[in-house]
Amino acid sequence: MDDAQRQEYWRRNLRLMAVLLAVWALVSFGAGIVFVEPLNRIEIAGFPLGFWFSQQGSIITFVALIAIYVWRMDRLDAEYGVTETEGEVHHP
């Protein structure tokens, strides 16, 4: 992989991380703090939805975003021919 491809690979990786972290921040801050009052009017299993989001929703969202990151990075690695074998990274 030449320098231009490495820079493009890294740029796409950073863009993916920025988007996923922005989603997590919006869910954590938005649902857990900003929109907590309207969400608290909705109850699930006896708990206000706003409380649920502030306690569990951001954690579940974070775990889902990790899975999405792994899936997208596997696709990006395959696109650029980056493979990992027993702890070693091989570039074409």
PyMOL commands that place a pseudoatom at each C-alpha (Angstrom):
pseudoatom trace, name=CA, resn=MET, resi=1, chain=A, elem=C, hetatm=0, pos=[0.000, 0.000, 0.000]
pseudoatom trace, name=CA, resn=ASP, resi=2, chain=A, elem=C, hetatm=0, pos=[1.494, 3.356, -0.990]
pseudoatom trace, name=CA, resn=ASP, resi=3, chain=A, elem=C, hetatm=0, pos=[1.336, 6.546, 1.088]
pseudoatom trace, name=CA, resn=ALA, resi=4, chain=A, elem=C, hetatm=0, pos=[-1.740, 7.906, -0.693]
pseudoatom trace, name=CA, resn=GLN, resi=5, chain=A, elem=C, hetatm=0, pos=[-3.666, 4.691, -0.010]
pseudoatom trace, name=CA, resn=ARG, resi=6, chain=A, elem=C, hetatm=0, pos=[-2.550, 4.693, 3.632]
pseudoatom trace, name=CA, resn=GLN, resi=7, chain=A, elem=C, hetatm=0, pos=[-3.735, 8.272, 4.057]
pseudoatom trace, name=CA, resn=GLU, resi=8, chain=A, elem=C, hetatm=0, pos=[-7.090, 7.460, 2.436]
pseudoatom trace, name=CA, resn=TYR, resi=9, chain=A, elem=C, hetatm=0, pos=[-7.455, 4.348, 4.615]
pseudoatom trace, name=CA, resn=TRP, resi=10, chain=A, elem=C, hetatm=0, pos=[-6.726, 6.360, 7.767]
pseudoatom trace, name=CA, resn=ARG, resi=11, chain=A, elem=C, hetatm=0, pos=[-9.021, 9.213, 6.678]
pseudoatom trace, name=CA, resn=ARG, resi=12, chain=A, elem=C, hetatm=0, pos=[-11.917, 6.792, 6.170]
pseudoatom trace, name=CA, resn=ASN, resi=13, chain=A, elem=C, hetatm=0, pos=[-11.194, 5.134, 9.524]
pseudoatom trace, name=CA, resn=LEU, resi=14, chain=A, elem=C, hetatm=0, pos=[-11.234, 8.505, 11.311]
pseudoatom trace, name=CA, resn=ARG, resi=15, chain=A, elem=C, hetatm=0, pos=[-14.442, 9.536, 9.545]
pseudoatom trace, name=CA, resn=LEU, resi=16, chain=A, elem=C, hetatm=0, pos=[-16.128, 6.286, 10.628]
pseudoatom trace, name=CA, resn=MET, resi=17, chain=A, elem=C, hetatm=0, pos=[-15.003, 6.791, 14.238]
pseudoatom trace, name=CA, resn=ALA, resi=18, chain=A, elem=C, hetatm=0, pos=[-16.213, 10.406, 14.231]
pseudoatom trace, name=CA, resn=VAL, resi=19, chain=A, elem=C, hetatm=0, pos=[-19.668, 9.427, 12.944]
pseudoatom trace, name=CA, resn=LEU, resi=20, chain=A, elem=C, hetatm=0, pos=[-20.052, 6.587, 15.440]
pseudoatom trace, name=CA, resn=LEU, resi=21, chain=A, elem=C, hetatm=0, pos=[-18.887, 8.706, 18.376]
pseudoatom trace, name=CA, resn=ALA, resi=22, chain=A, elem=C, hetatm=0, pos=[-21.263, 11.495, 17.331]
pseudoatom trace, name=CA, resn=VAL, resi=23, chain=A, elem=C, hetatm=0, pos=[-24.160, 9.012, 17.339]
pseudoatom trace, name=CA, resn=TRP, resi=24, chain=A, elem=C, hetatm=0, pos=[-23.145, 7.789, 20.796]
pseudoatom trace, name=CA, resn=ALA, resi=25, chain=A, elem=C, hetatm=0, pos=[-22.852, 11.362, 22.109]
pseudoatom trace, name=CA, resn=LEU, resi=26, chain=A, elem=C, hetatm=0, pos=[-26.257, 12.284, 20.710]
pseudoatom trace, name=CA, resn=VAL, resi=27, chain=A, elem=C, hetatm=0, pos=[-27.908, 9.234, 22.248]
pseudoatom trace, name=CA, resn=SER, resi=28, chain=A, elem=C, hetatm=0, pos=[-26.149, 9.683, 25.598]
pseudoatom trace, name=CA, resn=PHE, resi=29, chain=A, elem=C, hetatm=0, pos=[-26.588, 13.428, 25.872]
pseudoatom trace, name=CA, resn=GLY, resi=30, chain=A, elem=C, hetatm=0, pos=[-29.824, 13.821, 23.919]
pseudoatom trace, name=CA, resn=ALA, resi=31, chain=A, elem=C, hetatm=0, pos=[-31.888, 10.946, 25.253]
pseudoatom trace, name=CA, resn=GLY, resi=32, chain=A, elem=C, hetatm=0, pos=[-30.334, 10.884, 28.721]
pseudoatom trace, name=CA, resn=ILE, resi=33, chain=A, elem=C, hetatm=0, pos=[-30.300, 14.631, 29.445]
pseudoatom trace, name=CA, resn=VAL, resi=34, chain=A, elem=C, hetatm=0, pos=[-31.924, 16.927, 26.872]
pseudoatom trace, name=CA, resn=PHE, resi=35, chain=A, elem=C, hetatm=0, pos=[-35.048, 14.909, 26.057]
pseudoatom trace, name=CA, resn=VAL, resi=36, chain=A, elem=C, hetatm=0, pos=[-35.384, 13.149, 29.408]
pseudoatom trace, name=CA, resn=GLU, resi=37, chain=A, elem=C, hetatm=0, pos=[-38.614, 14.916, 30.426]
pseudoatom trace, name=CA, resn=PRO, resi=38, chain=A, elem=C, hetatm=0, pos=[-40.646, 14.036, 27.312]
pseudoatom trace, name=CA, resn=LEU, resi=39, chain=A, elem=C, hetatm=0, pos=[-39.209, 10.509, 27.359]
pseudoatom trace, name=CA, resn=ASN, resi=40, chain=A, elem=C, hetatm=0, pos=[-40.153, 10.078, 31.021]
pseudoatom trace, name=CA, resn=ARG, resi=41, chain=A, elem=C, hetatm=0, pos=[-43.816, 10.329, 30.033]
pseudoatom trace, name=CA, resn=ILE, resi=42, chain=A, elem=C, hetatm=0, pos=[-43.412, 6.927, 28.375]
pseudoatom trace, name=CA, resn=GLU, resi=43, chain=A, elem=C, hetatm=0, pos=[-43.042, 3.926, 30.673]
pseudoatom trace, name=CA, resn=ILE, resi=44, chain=A, elem=C, hetatm=0, pos=[-41.575, 0.538, 29.825]
pseudoatom trace, name=CA, resn=ALA, resi=45, chain=A, elem=C, hetatm=0, pos=[-41.890, -2.237, 32.438]
pseudoatom trace, name=CA, resn=GLY, resi=46, chain=A, elem=C, hetatm=0, pos=[-42.743, 0.400, 35.055]
pseudoatom trace, name=CA, resn=PHE, resi=47, chain=A, elem=C, hetatm=0, pos=[-39.654, 2.525, 34.389]
pseudoatom trace, name=CA, resn=PRO, resi=48, chain=A, elem=C, hetatm=0, pos=[-39.680, 5.923, 32.670]
pseudoatom trace, name=CA, resn=LEU, resi=49, chain=A, elem=C, hetatm=0, pos=[-38.059, 5.739, 29.220]
pseudoatom trace, name=CA, resn=GLY, resi=50, chain=A, elem=C, hetatm=0, pos=[-35.780, 8.721, 29.960]
pseudoatom trace, name=CA, resn=PHE, resi=51, chain=A, elem=C, hetatm=0, pos=[-34.415, 6.966, 33.039]
pseudoatom trace, name=CA, resn=TRP, resi=52, chain=A, elem=C, hetatm=0, pos=[-33.894, 3.803, 31.011]
pseudoatom trace, name=CA, resn=PHE, resi=53, chain=A, elem=C, hetatm=0, pos=[-31.948, 5.685, 28.324]
pseudoatom trace, name=CA, resn=SER, resi=54, chain=A, elem=C, hetatm=0, pos=[-29.743, 7.426, 30.852]
pseudoatom trace, name=CA, resn=GLN, resi=55, chain=A, elem=C, hetatm=0, pos=[-28.984, 4.144, 32.645]
pseudoatom trace, name=CA, resn=GLN, resi=56, chain=A, elem=C, hetatm=0, pos=[-28.957, 1.499, 29.902]
pseudoatom trace, name=CA, resn=GLY, resi=57, chain=A, elem=C, hetatm=0, pos=[-29.596, 3.038, 26.506]
pseudoatom trace, name=CA, resn=SER, resi=58, chain=A, elem=C, hetatm=0, pos=[-26.239, 4.706, 26.051]
pseudoatom trace, name=CA, resn=ILE, resi=59, chain=A, elem=C, hetatm=0, pos=[-24.410, 1.538, 27.100]
pseudoatom trace, name=CA, resn=ILE, resi=60, chain=A, elem=C, hetatm=0, pos=[-26.398, -0.646, 24.696]
pseudoatom trace, name=CA, resn=THR, resi=61, chain=A, elem=C, hetatm=0, pos=[-25.893, 1.929, 21.951]
pseudoatom trace, name=CA, resn=PHE, resi=62, chain=A, elem=C, hetatm=0, pos=[-22.150, 1.945, 22.613]
pseudoatom trace, name=CA, resn=VAL, resi=63, chain=A, elem=C, hetatm=0, pos=[-21.939, -1.861, 22.359]
pseudoatom trace, name=CA, resn=ALA, resi=64, chain=A, elem=C, hetatm=0, pos=[-23.950, -1.789, 19.106]
pseudoatom trace, name=CA, resn=LEU, resi=65, chain=A, elem=C, hetatm=0, pos=[-21.639, 0.914, 17.722]
pseudoatom trace, name=CA, resn=ILE, resi=66, chain=A, elem=C, hetatm=0, pos=[-18.604, -1.242, 18.546]
pseudoatom trace, name=CA, resn=ALA, resi=67, chain=A, elem=C, hetatm=0, pos=[-20.142, -4.086, 16.528]
pseudoatom trace, name=CA, resn=ILE, resi=68, chain=A, elem=C, hetatm=0, pos=[-20.832, -1.701, 13.640]
pseudoatom trace, name=CA, resn=TYR, resi=69, chain=A, elem=C, hetatm=0, pos=[-17.238, -0.406, 13.804]
pseudoatom trace, name=CA, resn=VAL, resi=70, chain=A, elem=C, hetatm=0, pos=[-15.807, -3.942, 13.671]
pseudoatom trace, name=CA, resn=TRP, resi=71, chain=A, elem=C, hetatm=0, pos=[-18.061, -4.857, 10.738]
pseudoatom trace, name=CA, resn=ARG, resi=72, chain=A, elem=C, hetatm=0, pos=[-17.198, -1.691, 8.763]
pseudoatom trace, name=CA, resn=MET, resi=73, chain=A, elem=C, hetatm=0, pos=[-13.460, -1.953, 9.511]
pseudoatom trace, name=CA, resn=ASP, resi=74, chain=A, elem=C, hetatm=0, pos=[-13.414, -5.568, 8.314]
pseudoatom trace, name=CA, resn=ARG, resi=75, chain=A, elem=C, hetatm=0, pos=[-14.906, -4.360, 5.038]
pseudoatom trace, name=CA, resn=LEU, resi=76, chain=A, elem=C, hetatm=0, pos=[-12.419, -1.461, 4.848]
pseudoatom trace, name=CA, resn=ASP, resi=77, chain=A, elem=C, hetatm=0, pos=[-9.490, -3.779, 5.603]
pseudoatom trace, name=CA, resn=ALA, resi=78, chain=A, elem=C, hetatm=0, pos=[-10.625, -6.155, 2.863]
pseudoatom trace, name=CA, resn=GLU, resi=79, chain=A, elem=C, hetatm=0, pos=[-10.987, -3.251, 0.428]
pseudoatom trace, name=CA, resn=TYR, resi=80, chain=A, elem=C, hetatm=0, pos=[-7.410, -2.099, 1.085]
pseudoatom trace, name=CA, resn=GLY, resi=81, chain=A, elem=C, hetatm=0, pos=[-5.954, -5.605, 1.398]
pseudoatom trace, name=CA, resn=VAL, resi=82, chain=A, elem=C, hetatm=0, pos=[-4.964, -5.242, 5.049]
pseudoatom trace, name=CA, resn=THR, resi=83, chain=A, elem=C, hetatm=0, pos=[-4.959, -8.602, 6.832]
pseudoatom trace, name=CA, resn=GLU, resi=84, chain=A, elem=C, hetatm=0, pos=[-4.132, -9.720, 10.345]
pseudoatom trace, name=CA, resn=THR, resi=85, chain=A, elem=C, hetatm=0, pos=[-2.532, -13.069, 11.098]
pseudoatom trace, name=CA, resn=GLU, resi=86, chain=A, elem=C, hetatm=0, pos=[-1.669, -14.102, 14.656]
pseudoatom trace, name=CA, resn=GLY, resi=87, chain=A, elem=C, hetatm=0, pos=[-1.080, -10.570, 15.875]
pseudoatom trace, name=CA, resn=GLU, resi=88, chain=A, elem=C, hetatm=0, pos=[0.842, -9.434, 12.806]
pseudoatom trace, name=CA, resn=VAL, resi=89, chain=A, elem=C, hetatm=0, pos=[-0.508, -6.940, 10.304]
pseudoatom trace, name=CA, resn=HIS, resi=90, chain=A, elem=C, hetatm=0, pos=[0.359, -7.572, 6.662]
pseudoatom trace, name=CA, resn=HIS, resi=91, chain=A, elem=C, hetatm=0, pos=[0.138, -4.893, 3.988]
pseudoatom trace, name=CA, resn=PRO, resi=92, chain=A, elem=C, hetatm=0, pos=[0.324, -5.801, 0.307]
for i in range(1, 92): cmd.bond("trace and resi %d" % i, "trace and resi %d" % (i + 1))
show_as sticks, trace
zoom trace
